[in-house]
Amino acid sequence: MMVTNYVWTAYALKVWNMDLIIINSLGSLIATTFVTLYLYVKYKVSRLAILLPRLAIGIIFAICASSSLTDDWTNGFIATMCSMCQYIFILESVKGVL
């Protein structure tokens, strides 16, 4: 969720859409807060070692997808794919719960 919000924020900055900038900046702030709290709880349980490399890879991916290596269209496409994958993974876990 956090990486998706970062990529969407970068897309909004590239196309300079103020609505998207505000919405995705707030989403990034909320997602960062959730991830920070989650990592703090995992730190207390001492299962943090496997999560830090995943977080680092996600942030590196967001930086690469948002850099000048991608144009507006490609950045938007990557952001849309990240959103779709995010919701597909959530739906998959719902199936397991039900």
mmCIF file as gemmi writes it, N, C-alpha and C atoms, coordinates in Angstrom:
data_model
loop_
_atom_site.group_PDB
_atom_site.id
_atom_site.type_symbol
_atom_site.label_atom_id
_atom_site.label_alt_id
_atom_site.label_comp_id
_atom_site.label_asym_id
_atom_site.label_entity_id
_atom_site.label_seq_id
_atom_site.pdbx_PDB_ins_code
_atom_site.Cartn_x
_atom_site.Cartn_y
_atom_site.Cartn_z
_atom_site.occupancy
_atom_site.B_iso_or_equiv
_atom_site.pdbx_formal_charge
_atom_site.auth_seq_id
_atom_site.auth_asym_id
_atom_site.pdbx_PDB_model_num
ATOM 1 N N . MET Axp A 1 ? 0.828 -1.189 0 1 0 ? 1 A 1
ATOM 2 C CA . MET Axp A 1 ? 0 0 0 1 0 ? 1 A 1
ATOM 3 C C . MET Axp A 1 ? 0.873 1.254 0 1 0 ? 1 A 1
ATOM 4 N N . MET Axp A 2 ? 1.905 1.231 0.819 1 0 ? 2 A 1
ATOM 5 C CA . MET Axp A 2 ? 2.76 2.402 0.923 1 0 ? 2 A 1
ATOM 6 C C . MET Axp A 2 ? 3.49 2.669 -0.392 1 0 ? 2 A 1
ATOM 7 N N . VAL Axp A 3 ? 4.031 1.614 -0.996 1 0 ? 3 A 1
ATOM 8 C CA . VAL Axp A 3 ? 4.754 1.779 -2.261 1 0 ? 3 A 1
ATOM 9 C C . VAL Axp A 3 ? 3.81 2.268 -3.352 1 0 ? 3 A 1
ATOM 10 N N . THR Axp A 4 ? 2.594 1.742 -3.375 1 0 ? 4 A 1
ATOM 11 C CA . THR Axp A 4 ? 1.607 2.18 -4.362 1 0 ? 4 A 1
ATOM 12 C C . THR Axp A 4 ? 1.304 3.661 -4.199 1 0 ? 4 A 1
ATOM 13 N N . ASN Axp A 5 ? 1.145 4.108 -2.957 1 0 ? 5 A 1
ATOM 14 C CA . ASN Axp A 5 ? 0.891 5.531 -2.723 1 0 ? 5 A 1
ATOM 15 C C . ASN Axp A 5 ? 2.068 6.393 -3.137 1 0 ? 5 A 1
ATOM 16 N N . TYR Axp A 6 ? 3.289 5.912 -2.903 1 0 ? 6 A 1
ATOM 17 C CA . TYR Axp A 6 ? 4.468 6.669 -3.322 1 0 ? 6 A 1
ATOM 18 C C . TYR Axp A 6 ? 4.525 6.817 -4.841 1 0 ? 6 A 1
ATOM 19 N N . VAL Axp A 7 ? 4.239 5.725 -5.552 1 0 ? 7 A 1
ATOM 20 C CA . VAL Axp A 7 ? 4.284 5.777 -7.022 1 0 ? 7 A 1
ATOM 21 C C . VAL Axp A 7 ? 3.179 6.682 -7.558 1 0 ? 7 A 1
ATOM 22 N N . TRP Axp A 8 ? 1.982 6.612 -6.957 1 0 ? 8 A 1
ATOM 23 C CA . TRP Axp A 8 ? 0.898 7.505 -7.378 1 0 ? 8 A 1
ATOM 24 C C . TRP Axp A 8 ? 1.237 8.969 -7.086 1 0 ? 8 A 1
ATOM 25 N N . THR Axp A 9 ? 1.885 9.23 -5.963 1 0 ? 9 A 1
ATOM 26 C CA . THR Axp A 9 ? 2.288 10.613 -5.653 1 0 ? 9 A 1
ATOM 27 C C . THR Axp A 9 ? 3.292 11.116 -6.677 1 0 ? 9 A 1
ATOM 28 N N . ALA Axp A 10 ? 4.246 10.259 -7.047 1 0 ? 10 A 1
ATOM 29 C CA . ALA Axp A 10 ? 5.224 10.661 -8.061 1 0 ? 10 A 1
ATOM 30 C C . ALA Axp A 10 ? 4.54 10.928 -9.403 1 0 ? 10 A 1
ATOM 31 N N . TYR Axp A 11 ? 3.556 10.097 -9.757 1 0 ? 11 A 1
ATOM 32 C CA . TYR Axp A 11 ? 2.806 10.334 -10.995 1 0 ? 11 A 1
ATOM 33 C C . TYR Axp A 11 ? 2.068 11.67 -10.931 1 0 ? 11 A 1
ATOM 34 N N . ALA Axp A 12 ? 1.438 11.941 -9.794 1 0 ? 12 A 1
ATOM 35 C CA . ALA Axp A 12 ? 0.703 13.203 -9.644 1 0 ? 12 A 1
ATOM 36 C C . ALA Axp A 12 ? 1.638 14.397 -9.765 1 0 ? 12 A 1
ATOM 37 N N . LEU Axp A 13 ? 2.853 14.264 -9.242 1 0 ? 13 A 1
ATOM 38 C CA . LEU Axp A 13 ? 3.81 15.362 -9.365 1 0 ? 13 A 1
ATOM 39 C C . LEU Axp A 13 ? 4.286 15.529 -10.807 1 0 ? 13 A 1
ATOM 40 N N . LYS Axp A 14 ? 4.42 14.418 -11.529 1 0 ? 14 A 1
ATOM 41 C CA . LYS Axp A 14 ? 4.858 14.511 -12.933 1 0 ? 14 A 1
ATOM 42 C C . LYS Axp A 14 ? 3.805 15.189 -13.799 1 0 ? 14 A 1
ATOM 43 N N . VAL Axp A 15 ? 2.533 14.887 -13.561 1 0 ? 15 A 1
ATOM 44 C CA . VAL Axp A 15 ? 1.487 15.499 -14.382 1 0 ? 15 A 1
ATOM 45 C C . VAL Axp A 15 ? 0.935 16.765 -13.738 1 0 ? 15 A 1
ATOM 46 N N . TRP Axp A 16 ? 1.396 17.066 -12.554 1 0 ? 16 A 1
ATOM 47 C CA . TRP Axp A 16 ? 1.033 18.261 -11.782 1 0 ? 16 A 1
ATOM 48 C C . TRP Axp A 16 ? -0.491 18.403 -11.627 1 0 ? 16 A 1
ATOM 49 N N . ASN Axp A 17 ? -1.095 17.331 -11.066 1 0 ? 17 A 1
ATOM 50 C CA . ASN Axp A 17 ? -2.517 17.317 -10.759 1 0 ? 17 A 1
ATOM 51 C C . ASN Axp A 17 ? -2.665 17.495 -9.255 1 0 ? 17 A 1
ATOM 52 N N . MET Axp A 18 ? -3.143 18.672 -8.84 1 0 ? 18 A 1
ATOM 53 C CA . MET Axp A 18 ? -3.172 19.022 -7.425 1 0 ? 18 A 1
ATOM 54 C C . MET Axp A 18 ? -4.086 18.098 -6.613 1 0 ? 18 A 1
ATOM 55 N N . ASP Axp A 19 ? -5.193 17.646 -7.203 1 0 ? 19 A 1
ATOM 56 C CA . ASP Axp A 19 ? -6.083 16.727 -6.486 1 0 ? 19 A 1
ATOM 57 C C . ASP Axp A 19 ? -5.358 15.422 -6.155 1 0 ? 19 A 1
ATOM 58 N N . LEU Axp A 20 ? -4.684 14.868 -7.148 1 0 ? 20 A 1
ATOM 59 C CA . LEU Axp A 20 ? -3.95 13.625 -6.919 1 0 ? 20 A 1
ATOM 60 C C . LEU Axp A 20 ? -2.784 13.818 -5.96 1 0 ? 20 A 1
ATOM 61 N N . ILE Axp A 21 ? -2.145 14.971 -6.024 1 0 ? 21 A 1
ATOM 62 C CA . ILE Axp A 21 ? -1.03 15.242 -5.117 1 0 ? 21 A 1
ATOM 63 C C . ILE Axp A 21 ? -1.508 15.235 -3.673 1 0 ? 21 A 1
ATOM 64 N N . ILE Axp A 22 ? -2.6 15.921 -3.401 1 0 ? 22 A 1
ATOM 65 C CA . ILE Axp A 22 ? -3.111 15.999 -2.024 1 0 ? 22 A 1
ATOM 66 C C . ILE Axp A 22 ? -3.578 14.631 -1.545 1 0 ? 22 A 1
ATOM 67 N N . ILE Axp A 23 ? -4.383 13.948 -2.35 1 0 ? 23 A 1
ATOM 68 C CA . ILE Axp A 23 ? -4.94 12.656 -1.939 1 0 ? 23 A 1
ATOM 69 C C . ILE Axp A 23 ? -3.834 11.633 -1.708 1 0 ? 23 A 1
ATOM 70 N N . ASN Axp A 24 ? -2.896 11.526 -2.625 1 0 ? 24 A 1
ATOM 71 C CA . ASN Axp A 24 ? -1.851 10.514 -2.489 1 0 ? 24 A 1
ATOM 72 C C . ASN Axp A 24 ? -0.799 10.892 -1.462 1 0 ? 24 A 1
ATOM 73 N N . SER Axp A 25 ? -0.598 12.176 -1.222 1 0 ? 25 A 1
ATOM 74 C CA . SER Axp A 25 ? 0.299 12.577 -0.137 1 0 ? 25 A 1
ATOM 75 C C . SER Axp A 25 ? -0.291 12.186 1.206 1 0 ? 25 A 1
ATOM 76 N N . LEU Axp A 26 ? -1.59 12.416 1.377 1 0 ? 26 A 1
ATOM 77 C CA . LEU Axp A 26 ? -2.243 11.986 2.617 1 0 ? 26 A 1
ATOM 78 C C . LEU Axp A 26 ? -2.228 10.465 2.738 1 0 ? 26 A 1
ATOM 79 N N . GLY Axp A 27 ? -2.481 9.765 1.639 1 0 ? 27 A 1
ATOM 80 C CA . GLY Axp A 27 ? -2.421 8.303 1.658 1 0 ? 27 A 1
ATOM 81 C C . GLY Axp A 27 ? -1.028 7.798 1.998 1 0 ? 27 A 1
ATOM 82 N N . SER Axp A 28 ? -0.003 8.454 1.474 1 0 ? 28 A 1
ATOM 83 C CA . SER Axp A 28 ? 1.374 8.071 1.794 1 0 ? 28 A 1
ATOM 84 C C . SER Axp A 28 ? 1.686 8.294 3.258 1 0 ? 28 A 1
ATOM 85 N N . LEU Axp A 29 ? 1.208 9.39 3.793 1 0 ? 29 A 1
ATOM 86 C CA . LEU Axp A 29 ? 1.426 9.68 5.211 1 0 ? 29 A 1
ATOM 87 C C . LEU Axp A 29 ? 0.736 8.637 6.1 1 0 ? 29 A 1
ATOM 88 N N . ILE Axp A 30 ? -0.503 8.307 5.778 1 0 ? 30 A 1
ATOM 89 C CA . ILE Axp A 30 ? -1.234 7.301 6.557 1 0 ? 30 A 1
ATOM 90 C C . ILE Axp A 30 ? -0.582 5.933 6.415 1 0 ? 30 A 1
ATOM 91 N N . ALA Axp A 31 ? -0.21 5.551 5.204 1 0 ? 31 A 1
ATOM 92 C CA . ALA Axp A 31 ? 0.426 4.244 4.983 1 0 ? 31 A 1
ATOM 93 C C . ALA Axp A 31 ? 1.777 4.16 5.697 1 0 ? 31 A 1
ATOM 94 N N . THR Axp A 32 ? 2.546 5.241 5.683 1 0 ? 32 A 1
ATOM 95 C CA . THR Axp A 32 ? 3.826 5.255 6.384 1 0 ? 32 A 1
ATOM 96 C C . THR Axp A 32 ? 3.617 5.101 7.883 1 0 ? 32 A 1
ATOM 97 N N . THR Axp A 33 ? 2.575 5.737 8.408 1 0 ? 33 A 1
ATOM 98 C CA . THR Axp A 33 ? 2.254 5.589 9.835 1 0 ? 33 A 1
ATOM 99 C C . THR Axp A 33 ? 1.902 4.147 10.159 1 0 ? 33 A 1
ATOM 100 N N . PHE Axp A 34 ? 1.075 3.512 9.326 1 0 ? 34 A 1
ATOM 101 C CA . PHE Axp A 34 ? 0.711 2.108 9.545 1 0 ? 34 A 1
ATOM 102 C C . PHE Axp A 34 ? 1.93 1.194 9.489 1 0 ? 34 A 1
ATOM 103 N N . VAL Axp A 35 ? 2.788 1.403 8.494 1 0 ? 35 A 1
ATOM 104 C CA . VAL Axp A 35 ? 3.979 0.559 8.363 1 0 ? 35 A 1
ATOM 105 C C . VAL Axp A 35 ? 4.916 0.767 9.543 1 0 ? 35 A 1
ATOM 106 N N . THR Axp A 36 ? 5.067 1.999 9.996 1 0 ? 36 A 1
ATOM 107 C CA . THR Axp A 36 ? 5.911 2.277 11.153 1 0 ? 36 A 1
ATOM 108 C C . THR Axp A 36 ? 5.38 1.585 12.395 1 0 ? 36 A 1
ATOM 109 N N . LEU Axp A 37 ? 4.079 1.672 12.624 1 0 ? 37 A 1
ATOM 110 C CA . LEU Axp A 37 ? 3.481 0.987 13.777 1 0 ? 37 A 1
ATOM 111 C C . LEU Axp A 37 ? 3.639 -0.527 13.652 1 0 ? 37 A 1
ATOM 112 N N . TYR Axp A 38 ? 3.432 -1.057 12.462 1 0 ? 38 A 1
ATOM 113 C CA . TYR Axp A 38 ? 3.581 -2.495 12.238 1 0 ? 38 A 1
ATOM 114 C C . TYR Axp A 38 ? 5.01 -2.941 12.52 1 0 ? 38 A 1
ATOM 115 N N . LEU Axp A 39 ? 5.989 -2.191 12.023 1 0 ? 39 A 1
ATOM 116 C CA . LEU Axp A 39 ? 7.387 -2.547 12.259 1 0 ? 39 A 1
ATOM 117 C C . LEU Axp A 39 ? 7.749 -2.422 13.731 1 0 ? 39 A 1
ATOM 118 N N . TYR Axp A 40 ? 7.166 -1.467 14.417 1 0 ? 40 A 1
ATOM 119 C CA . TYR Axp A 40 ? 7.411 -1.324 15.854 1 0 ? 40 A 1
ATOM 120 C C . TYR Axp A 40 ? 6.89 -2.545 16.613 1 0 ? 40 A 1
ATOM 121 N N . VAL Axp A 41 ? 5.694 -3.007 16.265 1 0 ? 41 A 1
ATOM 122 C CA . VAL Axp A 41 ? 5.128 -4.192 16.918 1 0 ? 41 A 1
ATOM 123 C C . VAL Axp A 41 ? 5.971 -5.426 16.587 1 0 ? 41 A 1
ATOM 124 N N . LYS Axp A 42 ? 6.375 -5.564 15.341 1 0 ? 42 A 1
ATOM 125 C CA . LYS Axp A 42 ? 7.216 -6.7 14.962 1 0 ? 42 A 1
ATOM 126 C C . LYS Axp A 42 ? 8.569 -6.635 15.649 1 0 ? 42 A 1
ATOM 127 N N . TYR Axp A 43 ? 9.08 -5.432 15.895 1 0 ? 43 A 1
ATOM 128 C CA . TYR Axp A 43 ? 10.338 -5.274 16.612 1 0 ? 43 A 1
ATOM 129 C C . TYR Axp A 43 ? 10.19 -5.797 18.037 1 0 ? 43 A 1
ATOM 130 N N . LYS Axp A 44 ? 9.057 -5.529 18.651 1 0 ? 44 A 1
ATOM 131 C CA . LYS Axp A 44 ? 8.803 -6.013 20.008 1 0 ? 44 A 1
ATOM 132 C C . LYS Axp A 44 ? 8.717 -7.537 20.039 1 0 ? 44 A 1
ATOM 133 N N . VAL Axp A 45 ? 8.224 -8.143 18.962 1 0 ? 45 A 1
ATOM 134 C CA . VAL Axp A 45 ? 8.078 -9.595 18.901 1 0 ? 45 A 1
ATOM 135 C C . VAL Axp A 45 ? 9.363 -10.229 18.354 1 0 ? 45 A 1
ATOM 136 N N . SER Axp A 46 ? 10.259 -9.414 17.869 1 0 ? 46 A 1
ATOM 137 C CA . SER Axp A 46 ? 11.575 -9.802 17.324 1 0 ? 46 A 1
ATOM 138 C C . SER Axp A 46 ? 11.484 -10.635 16.051 1 0 ? 46 A 1
ATOM 139 N N . ARG Axp A 47 ? 10.586 -10.27 15.16 1 0 ? 47 A 1
ATOM 140 C CA . ARG Axp A 47 ? 10.505 -10.897 13.838 1 0 ? 47 A 1
ATOM 141 C C . ARG Axp A 47 ? 10.697 -9.856 12.737 1 0 ? 47 A 1
ATOM 142 N N . LEU Axp A 48 ? 11.599 -8.964 12.964 1 0 ? 48 A 1
ATOM 143 C CA . LEU Axp A 48 ? 11.771 -7.826 12.066 1 0 ? 48 A 1
ATOM 144 C C . LEU Axp A 48 ? 12.747 -8.11 10.925 1 0 ? 48 A 1
ATOM 145 N N . ALA Axp A 49 ? 13.613 -9.09 11.08 1 0 ? 49 A 1
ATOM 146 C CA . ALA Axp A 49 ? 14.692 -9.305 10.113 1 0 ? 49 A 1
ATOM 147 C C . ALA Axp A 49 ? 14.184 -9.611 8.708 1 0 ? 49 A 1
ATOM 148 N N . ILE Axp A 50 ? 13.085 -10.305 8.567 1 0 ? 50 A 1
ATOM 149 C CA . ILE Axp A 50 ? 12.579 -10.656 7.229 1 0 ? 50 A 1
ATOM 150 C C . ILE Axp A 50 ? 11.834 -9.494 6.582 1 0 ? 50 A 1
ATOM 151 N N . LEU Axp A 51 ? 11.329 -8.558 7.388 1 0 ? 51 A 1
ATOM 152 C CA . LEU Axp A 51 ? 10.511 -7.475 6.843 1 0 ? 51 A 1
ATOM 153 C C . LEU Axp A 51 ? 11.34 -6.299 6.317 1 0 ? 51 A 1
ATOM 154 N N . LEU Axp A 52 ? 12.49 -6.048 6.902 1 0 ? 52 A 1
ATOM 155 C CA . LEU Axp A 52 ? 13.292 -4.894 6.479 1 0 ? 52 A 1
ATOM 156 C C . LEU Axp A 52 ? 13.793 -5.003 5.037 1 0 ? 52 A 1
ATOM 157 N N . PRO Axp A 53 ? 14.275 -6.178 4.58 1 0 ? 53 A 1
ATOM 158 C CA . PRO Axp A 53 ? 14.65 -6.26 3.162 1 0 ? 53 A 1
ATOM 159 C C . PRO Axp A 53 ? 13.466 -6.051 2.216 1 0 ? 53 A 1
ATOM 160 N N . ARG Axp A 54 ? 12.295 -6.556 2.591 1 0 ? 54 A 1
ATOM 161 C CA . ARG Axp A 54 ? 11.105 -6.334 1.763 1 0 ? 54 A 1
ATOM 162 C C . ARG Axp A 54 ? 10.762 -4.855 1.679 1 0 ? 54 A 1
ATOM 163 N N . LEU Axp A 55 ? 10.854 -4.162 2.801 1 0 ? 55 A 1
ATOM 164 C CA . LEU Axp A 55 ? 10.587 -2.719 2.823 1 0 ? 55 A 1
ATOM 165 C C . LEU Axp A 55 ? 11.599 -1.978 1.957 1 0 ? 55 A 1
ATOM 166 N N . ALA Axp A 56 ? 12.868 -2.351 2.076 1 0 ? 56 A 1
ATOM 167 C CA . ALA Axp A 56 ? 13.914 -1.69 1.282 1 0 ? 56 A 1
ATOM 168 C C . ALA Axp A 56 ? 13.699 -1.913 -0.212 1 0 ? 56 A 1
ATOM 169 N N . ILE Axp A 57 ? 13.343 -3.132 -0.602 1 0 ? 57 A 1
ATOM 170 C CA . ILE Axp A 57 ? 13.089 -3.431 -2.02 1 0 ? 57 A 1
ATOM 171 C C . ILE Axp A 57 ? 11.893 -2.632 -2.528 1 0 ? 57 A 1
ATOM 172 N N . GLY Axp A 58 ? 10.849 -2.529 -1.715 1 0 ? 58 A 1
ATOM 173 C CA . GLY Axp A 58 ? 9.673 -1.75 -2.111 1 0 ? 58 A 1
ATOM 174 C C . GLY Axp A 58 ? 9.993 -0.288 -2.309 1 0 ? 58 A 1
ATOM 175 N N . ILE Axp A 59 ? 10.791 0.278 -1.418 1 0 ? 59 A 1
ATOM 176 C CA . ILE Axp A 59 ? 11.148 1.697 -1.53 1 0 ? 59 A 1
ATOM 177 C C . ILE Axp A 59 ? 12.06 1.915 -2.738 1 0 ? 59 A 1
ATOM 178 N N . ILE Axp A 60 ? 12.998 1.003 -2.971 1 0 ? 60 A 1
ATOM 179 C CA . ILE Axp A 60 ? 13.867 1.122 -4.152 1 0 ? 60 A 1
ATOM 180 C C . ILE Axp A 60 ? 13.041 1.035 -5.43 1 0 ? 60 A 1
ATOM 181 N N . PHE Axp A 61 ? 12.06 0.12 -5.466 1 0 ? 61 A 1
ATOM 182 C CA . PHE Axp A 61 ? 11.174 0.019 -6.626 1 0 ? 61 A 1
ATOM 183 C C . PHE Axp A 61 ? 10.405 1.318 -6.84 1 0 ? 61 A 1
ATOM 184 N N . ALA Axp A 62 ? 9.878 1.893 -5.755 1 0 ? 62 A 1
ATOM 185 C CA . ALA Axp A 62 ? 9.125 3.148 -5.876 1 0 ? 62 A 1
ATOM 186 C C . ALA Axp A 62 ? 10.012 4.27 -6.389 1 0 ? 62 A 1
ATOM 187 N N . ILE Axp A 63 ? 11.243 4.323 -5.938 1 0 ? 63 A 1
ATOM 188 C CA . ILE Axp A 63 ? 12.164 5.367 -6.394 1 0 ? 63 A 1
ATOM 189 C C . ILE Axp A 63 ? 12.481 5.184 -7.877 1 0 ? 63 A 1
ATOM 190 N N . CYS Axp A 64 ? 12.734 3.944 -8.296 1 0 ? 64 A 1
ATOM 191 C CA . CYS Axp A 64 ? 13.031 3.686 -9.715 1 0 ? 64 A 1
ATOM 192 C C . CYS Axp A 64 ? 11.831 3.975 -10.6 1 0 ? 64 A 1
ATOM 193 N N . ALA Axp A 65 ? 10.645 3.574 -10.151 1 0 ? 65 A 1
ATOM 194 C CA . ALA Axp A 65 ? 9.438 3.797 -10.954 1 0 ? 65 A 1
ATOM 195 C C . ALA Axp A 65 ? 9.078 5.268 -11.03 1 0 ? 65 A 1
ATOM 196 N N . SER Axp A 66 ? 9.518 6.042 -10.053 1 0 ? 66 A 1
ATOM 197 C CA . SER Axp A 66 ? 9.157 7.451 -10.002 1 0 ? 66 A 1
ATOM 198 C C . SER Axp A 66 ? 10.251 8.368 -10.526 1 0 ? 66 A 1
ATOM 199 N N . SER Axp A 67 ? 11.377 7.816 -10.91 1 0 ? 67 A 1
ATOM 200 C CA . SER Axp A 67 ? 12.495 8.646 -11.34 1 0 ? 67 A 1
ATOM 201 C C . SER Axp A 67 ? 12.308 9.117 -12.778 1 0 ? 67 A 1
ATOM 202 N N . SER Axp A 68 ? 13.327 9.731 -13.28 1 0 ? 68 A 1
ATOM 203 C CA . SER Axp A 68 ? 13.277 10.215 -14.661 1 0 ? 68 A 1
ATOM 204 C C . SER Axp A 68 ? 13.455 9.075 -15.667 1 0 ? 68 A 1
ATOM 205 N N . LEU Axp A 69 ? 13.646 7.859 -15.178 1 0 ? 69 A 1
ATOM 206 C CA . LEU Axp A 69 ? 13.732 6.703 -16.076 1 0 ? 69 A 1
ATOM 207 C C . LEU Axp A 69 ? 12.396 6.405 -16.744 1 0 ? 69 A 1
ATOM 208 N N . THR Axp A 70 ? 11.299 6.854 -16.127 1 0 ? 70 A 1
ATOM 209 C CA . THR Axp A 70 ? 9.97 6.597 -16.668 1 0 ? 70 A 1
ATOM 210 C C . THR Axp A 70 ? 9.311 7.92 -17.059 1 0 ? 70 A 1
ATOM 211 N N . ASP Axp A 71 ? 8.524 7.864 -18.112 1 0 ? 71 A 1
ATOM 212 C CA . ASP Axp A 71 ? 7.754 9.044 -18.5 1 0 ? 71 A 1
ATOM 213 C C . ASP Axp A 71 ? 6.416 9.019 -17.753 1 0 ? 71 A 1
ATOM 214 N N . ASP Axp A 72 ? 5.555 9.989 -18.046 1 0 ? 72 A 1
ATOM 215 C CA . ASP Axp A 72 ? 4.266 10.091 -17.344 1 0 ? 72 A 1
ATOM 216 C C . ASP Axp A 72 ? 3.416 8.843 -17.537 1 0 ? 72 A 1
ATOM 217 N N . TRP Axp A 73 ? 3.326 8.386 -18.789 1 0 ? 73 A 1
ATOM 218 C CA . TRP Axp A 73 ? 2.47 7.248 -19.095 1 0 ? 73 A 1
ATOM 219 C C . TRP Axp A 73 ? 2.948 5.986 -18.388 1 0 ? 73 A 1
ATOM 220 N N . THR Axp A 74 ? 4.25 5.726 -18.435 1 0 ? 74 A 1
ATOM 221 C CA . THR Axp A 74 ? 4.808 4.53 -17.812 1 0 ? 74 A 1
ATOM 222 C C . THR Axp A 74 ? 4.65 4.581 -16.301 1 0 ? 74 A 1
ATOM 223 N N . ASN Axp A 75 ? 4.863 5.749 -15.722 1 0 ? 75 A 1
ATOM 224 C CA . ASN Axp A 75 ? 4.688 5.9 -14.279 1 0 ? 75 A 1
ATOM 225 C C . ASN Axp A 75 ? 3.235 5.646 -13.892 1 0 ? 75 A 1
ATOM 226 N N . GLY Axp A 76 ? 2.304 6.175 -14.652 1 0 ? 76 A 1
ATOM 227 C CA . GLY Axp A 76 ? 0.891 5.93 -14.378 1 0 ? 76 A 1
ATOM 228 C C . GLY Axp A 76 ? 0.521 4.469 -14.545 1 0 ? 76 A 1
ATOM 229 N N . PHE Axp A 77 ? 1.103 3.811 -15.563 1 0 ? 77 A 1
ATOM 230 C CA . PHE Axp A 77 ? 0.851 2.391 -15.785 1 0 ? 77 A 1
ATOM 231 C C . PHE Axp A 77 ? 1.371 1.55 -14.621 1 0 ? 77 A 1
ATOM 232 N N . ILE Axp A 78 ? 2.575 1.856 -14.154 1 0 ? 78 A 1
ATOM 233 C CA . ILE Axp A 78 ? 3.138 1.127 -13.008 1 0 ? 78 A 1
ATOM 234 C C . ILE Axp A 78 ? 2.285 1.359 -11.762 1 0 ? 78 A 1
ATOM 235 N N . ALA Axp A 79 ? 1.828 2.588 -11.555 1 0 ? 79 A 1
ATOM 236 C CA . ALA Axp A 79 ? 0.982 2.889 -10.397 1 0 ? 79 A 1
ATOM 237 C C . ALA Axp A 79 ? -0.337 2.123 -10.472 1 0 ? 79 A 1
ATOM 238 N N . THR Axp A 80 ? -0.924 2.045 -11.657 1 0 ? 80 A 1
ATOM 239 C CA . THR Axp A 80 ? -2.171 1.298 -11.827 1 0 ? 80 A 1
ATOM 240 C C . THR Axp A 80 ? -1.951 -0.189 -11.579 1 0 ? 80 A 1
ATOM 241 N N . MET Axp A 81 ? -0.858 -0.742 -12.082 1 0 ? 81 A 1
ATOM 242 C CA . MET Axp A 81 ? -0.558 -2.159 -11.846 1 0 ? 81 A 1
ATOM 243 C C . MET Axp A 81 ? -0.315 -2.429 -10.365 1 0 ? 81 A 1
ATOM 244 N N . CYS Axp A 82 ? 0.371 -1.519 -9.678 1 0 ? 82 A 1
ATOM 245 C CA . CYS Axp A 82 ? 0.575 -1.687 -8.236 1 0 ? 82 A 1
ATOM 246 C C . CYS Axp A 82 ? -0.764 -1.688 -7.501 1 0 ? 82 A 1
ATOM 247 N N . SER Axp A 83 ? -1.666 -0.802 -7.882 1 0 ? 83 A 1
ATOM 248 C CA . SER Axp A 83 ? -2.985 -0.757 -7.251 1 0 ? 83 A 1
ATOM 249 C C . SER Axp A 83 ? -3.758 -2.041 -7.501 1 0 ? 83 A 1
ATOM 250 N N . MET Axp A 84 ? -3.719 -2.523 -8.738 1 0 ? 84 A 1
ATOM 251 C CA . MET Axp A 84 ? -4.438 -3.765 -9.057 1 0 ? 84 A 1
ATOM 252 C C . MET Axp A 84 ? -3.877 -4.938 -8.268 1 0 ? 84 A 1
ATOM 253 N N . CYS Axp A 85 ? -2.563 -5.052 -8.204 1 0 ? 85 A 1
ATOM 254 C CA . CYS Axp A 85 ? -1.952 -6.152 -7.447 1 0 ? 85 A 1
ATOM 255 C C . CYS Axp A 85 ? -2.284 -6.054 -5.962 1 0 ? 85 A 1
ATOM 256 N N . GLN Axp A 86 ? -2.296 -4.848 -5.449 1 0 ? 86 A 1
ATOM 257 C CA . GLN Axp A 86 ? -2.631 -4.643 -4.041 1 0 ? 86 A 1
ATOM 258 C C . GLN Axp A 86 ? -4.02 -5.182 -3.734 1 0 ? 86 A 1
ATOM 259 N N . TYR Axp A 87 ? -4.99 -4.858 -4.567 1 0 ? 87 A 1
ATOM 260 C CA . TYR Axp A 87 ? -6.358 -5.309 -4.317 1 0 ? 87 A 1
ATOM 261 C C . TYR Axp A 87 ? -6.54 -6.793 -4.625 1 0 ? 87 A 1
ATOM 262 N N . ILE Axp A 88 ? -5.8 -7.329 -5.568 1 0 ? 88 A 1
ATOM 263 C CA . ILE Axp A 88 ? -5.875 -8.767 -5.847 1 0 ? 88 A 1
ATOM 264 C C . ILE Axp A 88 ? -5.352 -9.553 -4.646 1 0 ? 88 A 1
ATOM 265 N N . PHE Axp A 89 ? -4.251 -9.1 -4.039 1 0 ? 89 A 1
ATOM 266 C CA . PHE Axp A 89 ? -3.716 -9.791 -2.869 1 0 ? 89 A 1
ATOM 267 C C . PHE Axp A 89 ? -4.681 -9.716 -1.695 1 0 ? 89 A 1
ATOM 268 N N . ILE Axp A 90 ? -5.357 -8.59 -1.541 1 0 ? 90 A 1
ATOM 269 C CA . ILE Axp A 90 ? -6.339 -8.467 -0.466 1 0 ? 90 A 1
ATOM 270 C C . ILE Axp A 90 ? -7.501 -9.426 -0.713 1 0 ? 90 A 1
ATOM 271 N N . LEU Axp A 91 ? -7.979 -9.509 -1.948 1 0 ? 91 A 1
ATOM 272 C CA . LEU Axp A 91 ? -9.073 -10.425 -2.26 1 0 ? 91 A 1
ATOM 273 C C . LEU Axp A 91 ? -8.673 -11.881 -2.05 1 0 ? 91 A 1
ATOM 274 N N . GLU Axp A 92 ? -7.431 -12.203 -2.335 1 0 ? 92 A 1
ATOM 275 C CA . GLU Axp A 92 ? -6.956 -13.573 -2.12 1 0 ? 92 A 1
ATOM 276 C C . GLU Axp A 92 ? -6.972 -13.932 -0.642 1 0 ? 92 A 1
ATOM 277 N N . SER Axp A 93 ? -6.595 -12.994 0.213 1 0 ? 93 A 1
ATOM 278 C CA . SER Axp A 93 ? -6.612 -13.285 1.651 1 0 ? 93 A 1
ATOM 279 C C . SER Axp A 93 ? -8.033 -13.353 2.179 1 0 ? 93 A 1
ATOM 280 N N . VAL Axp A 94 ? -8.958 -12.598 1.585 1 0 ? 94 A 1
ATOM 281 C CA . VAL Axp A 94 ? -10.363 -12.671 2.001 1 0 ? 94 A 1
ATOM 282 C C . VAL Axp A 94 ? -10.921 -14.062 1.718 1 0 ? 94 A 1
ATOM 283 N N . LYS Axp A 95 ? -10.517 -14.634 0.58 1 0 ? 95 A 1
ATOM 284 C CA . LYS Axp A 95 ? -10.962 -15.98 0.237 1 0 ? 95 A 1
ATOM 285 C C . LYS Axp A 95 ? -10.514 -16.971 1.306 1 0 ? 95 A 1
ATOM 286 N N . GLY Axp A 96 ? -9.31 -16.818 1.816 1 0 ? 96 A 1
ATOM 287 C CA . GLY Axp A 96 ? -8.814 -17.7 2.865 1 0 ? 96 A 1
ATOM 288 C C . GLY Axp A 96 ? -9.558 -17.513 4.182 1 0 ? 96 A 1
ATOM 289 N N . VAL Axp A 97 ? -9.96 -16.283 4.465 1 0 ? 97 A 1
ATOM 290 C CA . VAL Axp A 97 ? -10.701 -16.016 5.701 1 0 ? 97 A 1
ATOM 291 C C . VAL Axp A 97 ? -12.094 -16.586 5.633 1 0 ? 97 A 1
ATOM 292 N N . LEU Axp A 98 ? -12.735 -16.434 4.461 1 0 ? 98 A 1
ATOM 293 C CA . LEU Axp A 98 ? -14.101 -16.936 4.315 1 0 ? 98 A 1
ATOM 294 C C . LEU Axp A 98 ? -14.111 -18.446 4.286 1 0 ? 98 A 1
